[in-house]
């Protein structure tokens, strides 16, 4: 006979908390995981994925990719994507791409779990909105597609 027990609401941020504390993860990965705690699962995934795709396009020197990144970083919405970018900026393009790909995979799994829980009407632990306002909290970068790339874009290996 199968019995059910009530384990309460599922904590979607548990996997992010564990990733943030895991000593085998690089410091930037731990920073990225912490930055995503409390962010709505689909928002977090699509924001990280959009940023990763923009950086991959820049790495591949695709036309318009610098313009796309400048638009992402100068967007007048909350600071989440900027937070992710500046967590990895300056670490070398390879490390930037690896860390954001790692994060995107983690957030994809989290979003899929959220979707399954939602479809099954399972209880999900509610979290407070982490961003106080939907607009930026400080001055925005200028959306200039002719910006200069820093030295981290020419470093292939991590220092």
DSSP file (Angstrom, degrees, kcal/mol; ACC not computed):
  #  RESIDUE AA STRUCTURE BP1 BP2  ACC     N-H-->O    O-->H-N    N-H-->O    O-->H-N    TCO  KAPPA ALPHA  PHI   PSI    X-CA   Y-CA   Z-CA
    1    1 A X              0   0    0      0, 0.0     2,-0.4     0, 0.0     0, 0.0   0.000 360.0 360.0 360.0 132.8    0.0    0.0    0.0
    2    2 A X        -     0   0    0      2,-0.0     2,-0.3     0, 0.0     0, 0.0  -0.757 360.0-170.9 -92.4 133.6    1.3    3.4   -1.0
    3    3 A X        -     0   0    0     -2,-0.4     2,-0.4     2,-0.0     0, 0.0  -0.908  11.6-141.3-121.0 153.4    1.0    6.2    1.5
    4    4 A X        -     0   0    0     -2,-0.3     2,-0.4     2,-0.0    -2,-0.0  -0.850  10.5-162.7-110.1 147.6    1.6    9.9    1.0
    5    5 A X        -     0   0    0     -2,-0.4     2,-0.7     0, 0.0    -2,-0.0  -0.985  25.1-117.1-128.6 145.7    3.2   12.3    3.5
    6    6 A X        +     0   0    0     -2,-0.4     3,-0.1     1,-0.2    -2,-0.0  -0.690  32.2 172.4 -82.8 114.6    3.0   16.0    3.4
    7    7 A X        -     0   0    0     -2,-0.7    -1,-0.2     1,-0.3     2,-0.1   0.382  42.8-125.6-101.8   2.4    6.5   17.4    3.0
    8    8 A X        -     0   0    0      2,-0.1    -1,-0.3   116,-0.0     2,-0.2  -0.349  53.9 -16.9  86.4-168.3    5.3   21.0    2.6
    9    9 A X  S    S-     0   0    0    115,-0.1     2,-0.3    -2,-0.1   115,-0.3  -0.459  70.9-111.9 -75.6 142.1    6.0   23.4   -0.2
   10   10 A X  B     -a  124   0A   0    113,-2.7   115,-3.1    -2,-0.2     2,-0.9  -0.571  22.6-136.8 -75.9 133.1    8.9   22.7   -2.6
   11   11 A X    >   -     0   0    0     -2,-0.3     3,-1.4   113,-0.2     4,-0.3  -0.803  17.3-173.3 -94.2 101.4   11.8   25.2   -2.3
   12   12 A X  T 3  S+     0   0    0     -2,-0.9     3,-0.4   113,-0.3     4,-0.4   0.716  82.7  60.0 -66.4 -20.6   12.9   26.1   -5.8
   13   13 A X  T 3> S+     0   0    0      1,-0.2     4,-2.8     2,-0.1    -1,-0.3   0.519  78.2  90.4 -86.6  -4.5   15.8   28.0   -4.5
   14   14 A X  H <> S+     0   0    0     -3,-1.4     4,-2.6     1,-0.2     5,-0.2   0.911  86.3  49.8 -58.8 -44.1   17.4   25.0   -2.7
   15   15 A X  H  > S+     0   0    0     -3,-0.4     4,-2.0    -4,-0.3    -1,-0.2   0.858 112.3  48.5 -65.1 -33.5   19.4   24.0   -5.7
   16   16 A X  H  > S+     0   0    0     -4,-0.4     4,-2.3     2,-0.2    -2,-0.2   0.904 110.5  50.7 -71.4 -40.6   20.7   27.6   -6.1
   17   17 A X  H  X S+     0   0    0     -4,-2.8     4,-1.3     2,-0.2    -2,-0.2   0.914 111.6  48.0 -61.8 -42.7   21.6   27.8   -2.4
   18   18 A X  H  X S+     0   0    0     -4,-2.6     4,-1.2     1,-0.2     3,-0.3   0.906 111.9  49.1 -65.2 -41.2   23.5   24.5   -2.6
   19   19 A X  H  < S+     0   0    0     -4,-2.0    -1,-0.2     1,-0.2    -2,-0.2   0.865 109.0  53.7 -65.2 -35.5   25.3   25.7   -5.7
   20   20 A X  H  < S+     0   0    0     -4,-2.3    -1,-0.2     1,-0.2    -2,-0.2   0.780 114.8  40.4 -69.3 -26.5   26.2   28.9   -3.9
   21   21 A X  H  < S+     0   0    0     -4,-1.3     2,-0.4    -3,-0.3    -1,-0.2   0.586  84.9 113.5 -97.1 -12.3   27.7   27.0   -1.0
   22   22 A X    ><  -     0   0    0     -4,-1.2     3,-1.4     1,-0.2     8,-0.1  -0.471  54.7-155.4 -69.6 117.1   29.5   24.3   -3.0
   23   23 A X  T 3  S+     0   0    0     -2,-0.4    -1,-0.2     1,-0.3     4,-0.1   0.670  89.8  63.0 -68.8 -16.9   33.2   24.8   -2.5
   24   24 A X  T 3  S+     0   0    0      2,-0.1    -1,-0.3     3,-0.0     2,-0.2   0.642  86.1  89.5 -83.7 -12.9   34.0   23.0   -5.8
   25   25 A X  S <  S-     0   0    0     -3,-1.4     5,-0.0    -6,-0.2     0, 0.0  -0.586  90.6-104.8 -78.5 145.3   32.2   25.7   -7.8
   26   26 A X     >  -     0   0    0     -2,-0.2     4,-2.1     1,-0.1     3,-0.4  -0.311  31.8-109.7 -63.3 153.4   34.2   28.6   -8.9
   27   27 A X  H  > S+     0   0    0      1,-0.2     4,-2.3     2,-0.2     5,-0.1   0.871 119.9  53.5 -53.9 -38.9   33.6   31.9   -7.0
   28   28 A X  H  > S+     0   0    0      1,-0.2     4,-2.6     2,-0.2    -1,-0.2   0.881 107.2  51.2 -66.5 -36.0   31.9   33.4  -10.0
   29   29 A X  H  > S+     0   0    0     -3,-0.4     4,-2.5     2,-0.2    -1,-0.2   0.899 110.2  49.4 -65.2 -39.4   29.5   30.4  -10.2
   30   30 A X  H  X S+     0   0    0     -4,-2.1     4,-2.1     2,-0.2    -2,-0.2   0.885 111.0  49.9 -67.1 -37.9   28.7   30.8   -6.5
   31   31 A X  H  X S+     0   0    0     -4,-2.3     4,-2.3    -5,-0.2    -2,-0.2   0.936 111.0  49.4 -63.0 -46.8   28.1   34.5   -7.0
   32   32 A X  H  X S+     0   0    0     -4,-2.6     4,-1.0     1,-0.2    -2,-0.2   0.909 110.1  50.3 -60.5 -43.9   25.8   33.8  -10.0
   33   33 A X  H >X S+     0   0    0     -4,-2.5     3,-0.8     1,-0.2     4,-0.6   0.929 111.2  48.9 -61.3 -45.3   23.8   31.2   -8.0
   34   34 A X  H >< S+     0   0    0     -4,-2.1     3,-1.0     1,-0.2    -1,-0.2   0.886 106.4  57.2 -60.3 -39.2   23.3   33.7   -5.2
   35   35 A X  H 3< S+     0   0    0     -4,-2.3    -1,-0.2     1,-0.2    -2,-0.2   0.750 105.4  51.9 -65.1 -23.3   22.2   36.4   -7.6
   36   36 A X  H X< S+     0   0    0     -4,-1.0     3,-2.1    -3,-0.8    -1,-0.2   0.572  78.1 115.7 -92.1 -10.6   19.4   34.1   -8.8
   37   37 A X  T << S+     0   0    0     -3,-1.0     3,-0.1    -4,-0.6   -24,-0.0  -0.421  86.6  12.8 -62.9 127.4   17.9   33.2   -5.5
   38   38 A X  T 3  S+     0   0    0      1,-0.3    92,-0.5    -2,-0.2     2,-0.4   0.338  94.2 127.4  89.3  -6.7   14.4   34.6   -5.3
   39   39 A X  S <  S-     0   0    0     -3,-2.1    -1,-0.3    90,-0.1    90,-0.0  -0.687  74.6 -98.6 -84.3 136.0   14.1   35.4   -9.0
   40   40 A X     >  -     0   0    0     -2,-0.4     4,-2.8     1,-0.1     5,-0.2  -0.270  37.4-120.7 -52.8 134.2   11.0   34.0  -10.7
   41   41 A X  H  > S+     0   0    0      1,-0.2     4,-2.2     2,-0.2    70,-0.2   0.846 107.9  42.0 -54.0 -45.5   12.2   30.7  -12.4
   42   42 A X  H  > S+     0   0    0      2,-0.2     4,-2.7     1,-0.2     5,-0.3   0.907 115.2  50.8 -71.5 -39.3   11.3   31.6  -16.0
   43   43 A X  H  > S+     0   0    0      2,-0.2     4,-2.4     1,-0.2     5,-0.3   0.939 112.1  47.8 -59.2 -47.1   12.6   35.2  -15.7
   44   44 A X  H  X S+     0   0    0     -4,-2.8     4,-2.4     2,-0.2     5,-0.2   0.941 114.5  45.6 -60.5 -48.9   15.9   33.9  -14.3
   45   45 A X  H  X S+     0   0    0     -4,-2.2     4,-2.8    -5,-0.2     5,-0.2   0.954 116.2  43.1 -62.0 -51.9   16.3   31.3  -17.0
   46   46 A X  H  X S+     0   0    0     -4,-2.7     4,-2.4     1,-0.2    -1,-0.2   0.850 114.2  51.2 -68.4 -32.7   15.4   33.5  -20.0
   47   47 A X  H  X S+     0   0    0     -4,-2.4     4,-2.0    -5,-0.3    -1,-0.2   0.935 114.0  43.6 -66.7 -45.4   17.4   36.4  -18.7
   48   48 A X  H  X S+     0   0    0     -4,-2.4     4,-2.7    -5,-0.3    -2,-0.2   0.908 115.3  49.4 -65.5 -41.5   20.5   34.3  -18.2
   49   49 A X  H  X S+     0   0    0     -4,-2.8     4,-2.8    -5,-0.2     5,-0.2   0.913 109.9  50.5 -64.9 -42.9   20.0   32.6  -21.6
   50   50 A X  H  X S+     0   0    0     -4,-2.4     4,-2.0     2,-0.2    -1,-0.2   0.910 112.9  46.7 -61.4 -42.2   19.6   35.9  -23.4
   51   51 A X  H  X S+     0   0    0     -4,-2.0     4,-2.4     2,-0.2    -2,-0.2   0.929 112.1  50.0 -65.9 -45.1   22.8   37.2  -21.9
   52   52 A X  H  X S+     0   0    0     -4,-2.7     4,-2.7     1,-0.2     5,-0.2   0.926 110.7  49.7 -58.8 -45.9   24.7   34.0  -22.6
   53   53 A X  H  X S+     0   0    0     -4,-2.8     4,-2.2     1,-0.2    -1,-0.2   0.884 110.3  50.9 -62.2 -38.6   23.5   34.1  -26.3
   54   54 A X  H  X S+     0   0    0     -4,-2.0     4,-1.9    -5,-0.2    -1,-0.2   0.912 112.5  45.8 -65.1 -42.1   24.6   37.7  -26.6
   55   55 A X  H  X S+     0   0    0     -4,-2.4     4,-2.6     2,-0.2    -2,-0.2   0.880 111.4  52.0 -70.4 -37.2   28.0   37.0  -25.2
   56   56 A X  H  X S+     0   0    0     -4,-2.7     4,-2.2     2,-0.2    -2,-0.2   0.913 109.2  50.8 -62.4 -41.3   28.4   33.9  -27.4
   57   57 A X  H  <>S+     0   0    0     -4,-2.2     5,-2.9     2,-0.2    -2,-0.2   0.891 110.7  48.7 -63.5 -39.4   27.5   36.0  -30.5
   58   58 A X  H ><5S+     0   0    0     -4,-1.9     3,-1.4     3,-0.2    -2,-0.2   0.923 110.1  51.3 -65.5 -42.8   30.1   38.6  -29.4
   59   59 A X  H 3<5S+     0   0    0     -4,-2.6    -2,-0.2     1,-0.3    -1,-0.2   0.879 111.9  46.9 -59.9 -38.2   32.7   35.8  -29.0
   60   60 A X  T 3<5S-     0   0    0     -4,-2.2    -1,-0.3    -5,-0.2    -2,-0.2   0.396 113.1-124.3 -84.4   2.5   31.8   34.5  -32.5
   61   61 A X  T < 5 +     0   0    0     -3,-1.4    -3,-0.2     1,-0.2     2,-0.2   0.855  44.6 176.8  56.7  40.7   32.0   38.1  -33.8
   62   62 A X    > < -     0   0    0     -5,-2.9     3,-1.9    -6,-0.1     4,-0.3  -0.512  38.7 -96.3 -75.0 143.0   28.5   38.0  -35.2
   63   63 A X  T 3  S+     0   0    0      1,-0.3    -1,-0.1    -2,-0.2    -5,-0.0  -0.335 107.8  14.9 -60.0 134.4   27.3   41.2  -36.7
   64   64 A X  T 3> S+     0   0    0     81,-0.1     4,-2.1    -3,-0.1    -1,-0.3   0.407  89.1 118.0  84.1  -1.3   25.2   43.3  -34.3
   65   65 A X  H <> S+     0   0    0     -3,-1.9     4,-2.3     1,-0.2    -7,-0.2   0.878  73.5  50.2 -70.0 -36.7   26.3   41.4  -31.2
   66   66 A X  H  > S+     0   0    0     -4,-0.3     4,-2.5     2,-0.2    -1,-0.2   0.897 110.4  51.5 -65.7 -38.0   27.9   44.4  -29.5
   67   67 A X  H  > S+     0   0    0      2,-0.2     4,-2.1     1,-0.2    -2,-0.2   0.918 108.5  51.5 -63.0 -42.9   24.7   46.4  -30.1
   68   68 A X  H  X S+     0   0    0     -4,-2.1     4,-2.2     1,-0.2    -2,-0.2   0.931 111.5  46.6 -60.4 -46.6   22.7   43.6  -28.6
   69   69 A X  H  X S+     0   0    0     -4,-2.3     4,-2.5     1,-0.2     5,-0.2   0.909 110.2  53.0 -63.9 -40.7   24.9   43.5  -25.5
   70   70 A X  H  X S+     0   0    0     -4,-2.5     4,-1.2     1,-0.2    -1,-0.2   0.874 109.8  49.5 -63.1 -35.0   24.8   47.3  -25.2
   71   71 A X  H  < S+     0   0    0     -4,-2.1     4,-0.4     2,-0.2    -1,-0.2   0.901 110.5  49.8 -69.1 -41.1   21.0   47.2  -25.3
   72   72 A X  H >< S+     0   0    0     -4,-2.2     3,-0.8     1,-0.2    -2,-0.2   0.928 113.8  45.0 -61.9 -44.8   20.8   44.5  -22.6
   73   73 A X  H 3< S+     0   0    0     -4,-2.5    68,-0.7     1,-0.2    -1,-0.2   0.713 116.7  45.0 -75.9 -19.5   23.1   46.4  -20.3
   74   74 A X  T 3< S+     0   0    0     -4,-1.2    -1,-0.2    -5,-0.2    -2,-0.2   0.321  80.9 131.0-105.0   8.3   21.4   49.7  -20.8
   75   75 A X    <   -     0   0    0     -3,-0.8     7,-0.1    -4,-0.4    66,-0.1  -0.368  60.1-133.2 -64.6 137.3   17.8   48.4  -20.5
   76   76 A X  S    S+     0   0    0     59,-0.1    60,-0.2    -2,-0.1    -1,-0.1   0.040  75.0  97.6 -84.6  28.5   15.7   50.4  -18.1
   77   77 A X  S    S-     0   0    0      1,-0.3    58,-0.2    58,-0.2    57,-0.1  -0.284  89.9 -50.0 -98.6-167.3   14.3   47.4  -16.3
   78   78 A X        -     0   0    0     56,-0.4     3,-0.4     1,-0.1    -1,-0.3  -0.062  58.1-107.9 -61.1 171.8   15.5   45.9  -13.0
   79   79 A X  S  > S+     0   0    0     56,-0.3     4,-2.7     1,-0.2     5,-0.2   0.248  83.4 110.9 -88.9  12.1   19.2   45.2  -12.6
   80   80 A X  H  > S+     0   0    0      1,-0.2     4,-2.2     2,-0.2    -1,-0.2   0.925  80.7  41.6 -59.3 -52.7   19.2   41.4  -12.8
   81   81 A X  H  > S+     0   0    0     -3,-0.4     4,-2.7     1,-0.2    -1,-0.2   0.894 115.7  51.3 -63.9 -38.0   20.9   40.9  -16.2
   82   82 A X  H  > S+     0   0    0     -4,-0.3     4,-3.1     2,-0.2     5,-0.2   0.910 107.7  53.9 -62.5 -40.5   23.4   43.6  -15.4
   83   83 A X  H  X S+     0   0    0     -4,-2.7     4,-1.3     1,-0.2    -2,-0.2   0.930 110.5  45.9 -58.0 -47.0   24.1   41.8  -12.1
   84   84 A X  H  X S+     0   0    0     -4,-2.2     4,-0.9     2,-0.2     3,-0.2   0.926 114.3  48.2 -63.1 -44.7   24.8   38.6  -13.9
   85   85 A X  H >X S+     0   0    0     -4,-2.7     4,-2.0     1,-0.2     3,-1.1   0.951 112.3  46.7 -62.2 -49.6   27.0   40.3  -16.5
   86   86 A X  H 3< S+     0   0    0     -4,-3.1    -1,-0.2     1,-0.3    -2,-0.2   0.690 102.6  65.6 -72.0 -15.7   29.1   42.2  -14.0
   87   87 A X  H 3< S+     0   0    0     -4,-1.3    -1,-0.3    -5,-0.2    -2,-0.2   0.806 118.1  25.0 -69.6 -28.8   29.5   39.1  -11.9
   88   88 A X  H X< S+     0   0    0     -3,-1.1     3,-1.7    -4,-0.9    -2,-0.2   0.577  92.9 120.2-110.2 -13.8   31.5   37.5  -14.7
   89   89 A X  T 3< S+     0   0    0     -4,-2.0    -3,-0.0     1,-0.3     4,-0.0  -0.215  78.6  18.7 -57.2 138.6   32.9   40.6  -16.5
   90   90 A X  T 3  S+     0   0    0      1,-0.1    -1,-0.3    60,-0.0     3,-0.1   0.475  93.1 106.1  83.9   2.5   36.6   40.9  -16.7
   91   91 A X  S <  S-     0   0    0     -3,-1.7     4,-0.3     1,-0.2    68,-0.2   0.429  95.5 -84.4 -93.3   1.2   37.2   37.2  -16.0
   92   92 A X     >  -     0   0    0     -4,-0.1     4,-2.6     3,-0.1    -1,-0.2   0.164  37.9 -98.9  99.0 137.2   38.2   36.2  -19.5
   93   93 A X  H  > S+     0   0    0     59,-2.5     4,-2.5    62,-0.6     5,-0.2   0.856 120.7  53.5 -61.4 -37.9   35.8   35.3  -22.2
   94   94 A X  H  > S+     0   0    0     61,-0.7     4,-2.5    58,-0.2    -1,-0.2   0.943 112.5  43.5 -62.7 -47.2   36.2   31.6  -21.8
   95   95 A X  H  > S+     0   0    0     -4,-0.3     4,-2.7     2,-0.2     5,-0.3   0.884 112.4  54.2 -65.3 -38.8   35.4   31.7  -18.1
   96   96 A X  H  X S+     0   0    0     -4,-2.6     4,-2.3     1,-0.2     5,-0.2   0.949 112.7  42.3 -59.1 -49.2   32.5   34.1  -18.7
   97   97 A X  H  X S+     0   0    0     -4,-2.5     4,-2.3     2,-0.2    -2,-0.2   0.901 114.8  50.1 -67.0 -41.8   30.9   31.8  -21.2
   98   98 A X  H  X S+     0   0    0     -4,-2.5     4,-2.5    -5,-0.2    -1,-0.2   0.934 112.7  46.5 -61.7 -46.4   31.5   28.7  -19.1
   99   99 A X  H  X S+     0   0    0     -4,-2.7     4,-2.3     1,-0.2    -2,-0.2   0.899 114.3  46.1 -67.0 -40.6   30.0   30.2  -16.0
  100  100 A X  H  X S+     0   0    0     -4,-2.3     4,-2.6    -5,-0.3    -1,-0.2   0.851 112.3  51.1 -71.5 -32.7   27.0   31.6  -17.8
  101  101 A X  H  X S+     0   0    0     -4,-2.3     4,-2.3    -5,-0.2    -2,-0.2   0.916 110.6  49.8 -66.3 -42.3   26.4   28.2  -19.6
  102  102 A X  H  X S+     0   0    0     -4,-2.5     4,-2.1    -5,-0.2    -2,-0.2   0.934 113.3  46.2 -58.3 -47.6   26.7   26.5  -16.2
  103  103 A X  H  X S+     0   0    0     -4,-2.3     4,-3.0     1,-0.2     5,-0.2   0.914 110.0  53.1 -63.4 -43.6   24.1   28.9  -14.7
  104  104 A X  H  X S+     0   0    0     -4,-2.6     4,-2.2     1,-0.2    -1,-0.2   0.896 108.8  49.8 -61.4 -40.5   21.8   28.6  -17.6
  105  105 A X  H  X S+     0   0    0     -4,-2.3     4,-2.0     2,-0.2    -1,-0.2   0.925 112.4  47.7 -62.1 -44.2   21.8   24.8  -17.3
  106  106 A X  H  X S+     0   0    0     -4,-2.1     4,-2.1     1,-0.2    -2,-0.2   0.922 113.8  46.6 -62.1 -45.1   21.0   25.1  -13.6
  107  107 A X  H  X S+     0   0    0     -4,-3.0     4,-2.5     2,-0.2   -62,-0.2   0.810 108.0  56.5 -70.4 -29.6   18.2   27.6  -14.2
  108  108 A X  H  X S+     0   0    0     -4,-2.2     4,-2.4    -5,-0.2    -1,-0.2   0.928 108.7  47.0 -65.2 -44.8   16.8   25.5  -17.0
  109  109 A X  H  X S+     0   0    0     -4,-2.0     4,-2.4     2,-0.2    -2,-0.2   0.922 112.3  50.4 -61.1 -44.2   16.4   22.5  -14.6
  110  110 A X  H  X S+     0   0    0     -4,-2.1     4,-2.4     1,-0.2    -2,-0.2   0.908 110.9  48.6 -60.6 -43.3   14.9   24.8  -12.0
  111  111 A X  H  X S+     0   0    0     -4,-2.5     4,-2.5   -70,-0.2    -1,-0.2   0.883 110.5  51.2 -65.9 -38.5   12.4   26.2  -14.5
  112  112 A X  H  X S+     0   0    0     -4,-2.4     4,-2.3     2,-0.2    -2,-0.2   0.911 110.4  48.6 -65.5 -41.5   11.5   22.7  -15.6
  113  113 A X  H  X S+     0   0    0     -4,-2.4     4,-2.7     2,-0.2     5,-0.2   0.926 110.8  51.3 -62.5 -44.0   10.9   21.6  -12.0
  114  114 A X  H  X S+     0   0    0     -4,-2.4     4,-2.8     1,-0.2    -2,-0.2   0.925 109.5  50.7 -57.6 -45.1    8.8   24.7  -11.5
  115  115 A X  H  X S+     0   0    0     -4,-2.5     4,-2.7     1,-0.2    -1,-0.2   0.907 111.1  47.5 -61.2 -43.2    6.7   23.8  -14.6
  116  116 A X  H  X S+     0   0    0     -4,-2.3     4,-2.0     2,-0.2    -1,-0.2   0.922 113.6  47.5 -63.7 -44.5    6.1   20.3  -13.4
  117  117 A X  H  <>S+     0   0    0     -4,-2.7     5,-2.8     2,-0.2     4,-0.3   0.915 112.9  49.4 -62.3 -42.8    5.1   21.5   -9.9
  118  118 A X  H ><5S+     0   0    0     -4,-2.8     3,-1.3    -5,-0.2    -2,-0.2   0.934 111.3  48.2 -62.6 -47.4    2.8   24.1  -11.4
  119  119 A X  H 3<5S+     0   0    0     -4,-2.7    -1,-0.2     1,-0.3    -2,-0.2   0.847 114.5  46.2 -63.5 -33.9    1.1   21.6  -13.7
  120  120 A X  T 3<5S-     0   0    0     -4,-2.0    -1,-0.3    -5,-0.2    -2,-0.2   0.391 109.8-124.7 -88.3   3.7    0.6   19.1  -10.9
  121  121 A X  T < 5 +     0   0    0     -3,-1.3     2,-0.2    -4,-0.3    -3,-0.2   0.845  52.8 163.5  54.1  37.2   -0.7   21.9   -8.6
  122  122 A X      < -     0   0    0     -5,-2.8    -1,-0.2    -6,-0.2     2,-0.2  -0.570  46.0 -96.4 -82.0 148.5    2.0   21.0   -6.1
  123  123 A X        -     0   0    0     -2,-0.2  -113,-2.7  -115,-0.1     2,-0.4  -0.446  38.9-163.5 -69.4 135.6    2.8   23.6   -3.4
  124  124 A X  B     -a   10   0A   0   -115,-0.3     2,-0.2    -2,-0.2  -113,-0.2  -0.974  26.9-110.5-120.7 131.7    5.8   25.8   -4.1
  125  125 A X        -     0   0    0   -115,-3.1  -113,-0.3    -2,-0.4     2,-0.3  -0.420  35.3-135.3 -60.9 126.1    7.5   27.9   -1.4
  126  126 A X        -     0   0    0     -2,-0.2     2,-0.3  -115,-0.1    -1,-0.1  -0.642  20.2-163.8 -85.4 140.7    6.8   31.5   -2.0
  127  127 A X        -     0   0    0     -2,-0.3     2,-0.1   -89,-0.1     3,-0.1  -0.881  25.4-101.5-121.0 155.9    9.6   34.0   -1.8
  128  128 A X        -     0   0    0     -2,-0.3     2,-0.3     1,-0.1     3,-0.0  -0.439  48.5 -92.4 -71.0 148.7    9.5   37.8   -1.5
  129  129 A X        -     0   0    0      1,-0.2    -1,-0.1    -2,-0.1   -90,-0.1  -0.474  36.1-156.2 -60.0 123.3   10.2   39.8   -4.6
  130  130 A X  S    S+     0   0    0    -92,-0.5     2,-0.6    -2,-0.3    -1,-0.2   0.796  75.4  67.4 -80.3 -27.6   14.0   40.4   -4.5
  131  131 A X        -     0   0    0    -93,-0.2    -1,-0.1     1,-0.2   -53,-0.1  -0.841  69.4-156.9 -95.4 125.6   14.0   43.5   -6.6
  132  132 A X  S    S+     0   0    0     -2,-0.6     2,-0.3     1,-0.1    -1,-0.2   0.835  76.4  20.4 -69.6 -34.7   12.3   46.4   -4.9
  133  133 A X  S    S-     0   0    0      2,-0.2    -1,-0.1     1,-0.0     4,-0.0  -0.949  70.7-127.3-136.5 154.4   11.5   48.3   -8.1
  134  134 A X  S    S+     0   0    0     -2,-0.3   -56,-0.4   -56,-0.1     2,-0.2   0.486  88.9  73.3 -80.6  -1.1   11.2   47.3  -11.8
  135  135 A X  S    S-     0   0    0    -58,-0.2   -56,-0.3     1,-0.1    -2,-0.2  -0.664  96.2 -79.3-109.6 167.4   13.6   50.0  -12.8
  136  136 A X        -     0   0    0    -58,-0.2    -1,-0.1    -2,-0.2   -58,-0.1  -0.184  28.4-140.7 -62.3 156.5   17.4   50.4  -12.5
  137  137 A X  S    S+     0   0    0      2,-0.1     2,-0.2    -4,-0.0    -1,-0.1   0.456  77.7   7.5 -99.0  -2.9   18.8   51.4   -9.1
  138  138 A X  S    S-     0   0    0      1,-0.1    -2,-0.1     0, 0.0     2,-0.0  -0.832 105.8 -35.3-156.4-168.1   21.6   53.7  -10.5
  139  139 A X        -     0   0    0     -2,-0.2     2,-0.3     1,-0.1    -2,-0.1  -0.326  59.5-131.5 -63.5 142.7   22.9   55.2  -13.7
  140  140 A X        -     0   0    0    -66,-0.1   -66,-0.2    -4,-0.1    -1,-0.1  -0.686  19.5-108.3 -94.5 148.2   22.6   53.0  -16.8
  141  141 A X        -     0   0    0    -68,-0.7     2,-0.3    -2,-0.3    -1,-0.1  -0.399  43.1-102.7 -64.9 154.4   25.4   52.3  -19.2
  142  142 A X        -     0   0    0      1,-0.1     2,-2.2    -2,-0.1    -1,-0.1  -0.637  26.6-120.9 -80.5 136.6   25.0   54.1  -22.6
  143  143 A X        +     0   0    0     -2,-0.3     2,-0.7   -69,-0.1   -72,-0.1  -0.499  54.8 153.6 -78.1  75.4   23.7   51.8  -25.4
  144  144 A X    >   -     0   0    0     -2,-2.2     3,-1.5     1,-0.1    -2,-0.1  -0.911  33.0-164.2-109.9 107.9   26.7   52.4  -27.6
  145  145 A X  T 3  S+     0   0    0     -2,-0.7   -78,-0.1     1,-0.3    -1,-0.1   0.573  87.0  65.0 -69.1  -6.0   27.4   49.5  -30.0
  146  146 A X  T 3  S+     0   0    0    -80,-0.1    -1,-0.3   -79,-0.1    -3,-0.0   0.145  73.6 139.9 -99.8  19.3   30.9   50.9  -30.7
  147  147 A X    <   -     0   0    0     -3,-1.5     2,-0.4     1,-0.1   -77,-0.0  -0.210  57.8-106.3 -63.4 155.7   32.1   50.4  -27.1
  148  148 A X        -     0   0    0      1,-0.0     2,-0.3     0, 0.0    -1,-0.1  -0.665  27.4-131.1 -84.2 133.6   35.6   49.1  -26.5
  149  149 A X        -     0   0    0     -2,-0.4    -1,-0.0     1,-0.1     2,-0.0  -0.660  25.3-125.7 -81.3 139.6   36.1   45.5  -25.5
  150  150 A X    >   -     0   0    0     -2,-0.3     3,-1.7     1,-0.1     4,-0.2  -0.169  30.7 -91.8 -78.2 176.3   38.3   45.0  -22.5
  151  151 A X  G >> S+     0   0    0      1,-0.3     3,-2.1     2,-0.2     4,-0.8   0.747 115.7  75.8 -62.2 -25.5   41.4   42.7  -22.3
  152  152 A X  G 34 S+     0   0    0      1,-0.3   -59,-2.5     2,-0.2    -1,-0.3   0.722  86.2  64.0 -63.3 -17.7   39.3   39.8  -21.0
  153  153 A X  G <4 S+     0   0    0     -3,-1.7    -1,-0.3   -61,-0.2    -2,-0.2   0.608 104.3  45.6 -80.6 -10.5   37.9   39.3  -24.5
  154  154 A X  T <4 S+     0   0    0     -3,-2.1     2,-0.6    -4,-0.2    -1,-0.2   0.516  90.5  94.8-106.1  -8.7   41.4   38.4  -25.8
  155  155 A X     <  -     0   0    0     -4,-0.8   -61,-0.7    -3,-0.2   -62,-0.6  -0.748  49.7-175.5 -86.1 122.2   42.3   36.1  -22.9
  156  156 A X        +     0   0    0     -2,-0.6     2,-0.3   -63,-0.1    -1,-0.2   0.898  66.5  43.4 -84.8 -43.8   41.6   32.5  -23.9
  157  157 A X  S    S-     0   0    0    -63,-0.1     2,-0.1     1,-0.1   -64,-0.1  -0.699  92.6-100.8-103.2 154.6   42.5   30.8  -20.6
  158  158 A X              0   0    0     -2,-0.3   -66,-0.1     1,-0.1    -1,-0.1  -0.452 360.0 360.0 -66.8 144.3   41.7   31.8  -17.0
  159  159 A X              0   0    0    -68,-0.2    -1,-0.1    -2,-0.1   -67,-0.1   0.512 360.0 360.0 -66.5 360.0   44.6   33.5  -15.3
